[in-house]
Amino acid sequence: MEMFEYVAVLTSIIMGLGIAHLLQGAARLIQHPGQDRVYWVHLAWVVYSFFWAIFWWWFEFQLVQVEVWTFPLYLFVILYAVLIYMVCALLFPLSLAGYDGFKDYFLSRRAWFFGLWVLIVLLDIGDSWLKGAEHFASLGPRYIPIQIGLAALFVVAGRTRNERFHAFFVVSLLVGQLVSLTTAN
């Protein structure tokens, strides 16, 4: 087994757990409609996180080009996968006891949720660099400013309860995902 395959197996397990958590949470909403008050912004973040996880899993295959794997590099990739798993896990708690539905839960956990997204965005810069200088250059000169701006917006999201901001932010990110999906190679 090549080193990349070894790393890919563990990250695949972690990502599979995160995706399974999202799918189980969504299935629970279908199985028990009306049990918990649903919040559309929360559901939009479920969709966004699901697509981020599957896109990350797909694009990590480019790490097959890494010739020398070190333990710090291995930890970096595993940490990235763990952060994505944590985002997925935060979206559907085991219980909503003590919360008045998903809106109350989501807004109360926003600092953790968006704090993890800040880390993910910053790690994405390193991850893009690990895929090689050619890959990094292919992202264009706007990549770093966009990532820094995105991290700043995640900081704002973690601090505000403004529902319009949260709604606009997640819809904008979903549209951005859709656009990048249609223009991806």
N, C-alpha and C positions, 0 to 999 in steps of 0.2 A: 504494500500500500504506500503510495506517494504521500509526502507530508501534506500537500494540499488536500488530498482525499481524506486524510485523517482529521484535519481541521474542518473540512466541509461536513463530515458526519456529525460532529458535535454541534456546529452552528445550525445544521438542518434540524437536529433534535430540538434545540432551543427555539428556533423559529416555528417549528411544527407545534410546539406547546403553546406559544403565543397565539398563533392562528387558531388552534383548537379552542383556546380560551375565548376568543372573540366569537367563534362559531357557536360554542356552547351557550354563551350569553345571549346571542341572537335567537338561538333555538328556544331558550327559556322564555324569552318574550313572546314567542309564538305559542309555546306550550301552555303558558299561563297568562293569557291576555287580561289586562286589567288588574293583575296582582300588584304591579308596581307602576307608578306614573312615569310614562316614557317622556323623554325630552328630545326633540328632533336634533338639537345641536349636538347632544351626546351621541345620538345615532350617526350623525355626519362624521364625528370624530372616530367612531367605530369603523366606518367605511374608509376614511382616510388612513387610519392606522393599519387596517387590513391590506390596503393596496401598498402602503409603504413597506410592510413586511414582505409581501410577495415580490415587490420590485427589488428590494434589498437582496433577497435570497437569489434572485435571478442575476443581478449585477455583480454579486460577489464571486460568480464564476470567473470573472476576469482576474481574480487573484491566482488563478492557475499559472499565470505568467511569472509569479514571484519565484525566483530561483532558490533563494536562501531564506528559510523560515527560522526566525529566532524566537526564543520564548517571549520577549516583550511584544513582538509582532503577533504571535499566537494569542497572548492576553488581550491585546488591542482588539482583534477581530471578535474574540469571545465577549469582551466587554460591550462592544457595539451590539451584538446579538442579544445580550442580556438586557440592555437598555430598551431595545425594541420589545422584548418580552414583557418588561415591567410596564411599559406604556399600555400594552394590550391587557395585562392583568389589572391595572388600575381602572380600566373602563367598566369592568364587570366585577364588582366585589362579590364575595361569597354570600353576603347578606346586606340588605338595605335597612336593617333594623336601626332605628335612630335617625333615619333620613326620610324626608317627605318626597320620595321618588328620586329618579335619576337626575333631575335638575338640581335639587338640593345637594345630592351626593357629588355631582360633577363640580359644581361651583365651590363646594367645601374642599375638594381635593385638587383644585386647579393649580396651586403652587407646586405641588409634587408633579402633577401631570405635565405641566408646561416646563417645569424645571428639567425634567427628563428630556423633553423635546429640545431644549437649549443644548444639552449635552450631546444629543444625537446629531444635531445640525453641526456642531463643532467637530465631532468625531468624523462626520461625513467629509469634511475638508481633508483630514488625515487619510481617511480611507480612499478618497479619490487620488491622493498623491501616491499611495501605496500601489495603485494600479498602473503606475508608470507615468513618466513625464509627458509622454505622447497623449495618454488618456487625459491627464490633468489639463494639458494645453487645449485639448479638443473641447473642453467645457467652456472655453472662451474667457475673455477678460472680465466679464460681468459676474462670473461664478462666485468669487470671494465676496464682493460687495453684496450680492444677493444673499449669500449664506449669513453674513453678518447682520444684514437687515432682517432676515428671517429670525435669527436668534433674538434680536432686539424685540421683534413683535411677539415672540414666545414669552419674553420677560414681561412685556405689557400684559399679555393674556393671563399670566400667572398672578398678576397683581390686581386686575380689575374684575369686577362682577358685572360689568356692562354687557348686557345680553346682546345688544346690537353689534358691539365689537366682536363678541364671540361668534355670532352668526355670520357676519361679514367675513371674518378671518377664515373660518373653516370652509365656507362656500368658495372663497377665493383660492384656497389651497386645493380644494377638489377640482376646480376648473383648471388650475395650473397642472395638476396631475393628469387630467384628461388631455390637455394640450400637449404635454410632454410625451404622453403615451402615443398620441397620433403622429408625433414627429420623431419618435425614437427609431433607431435603426433596427 
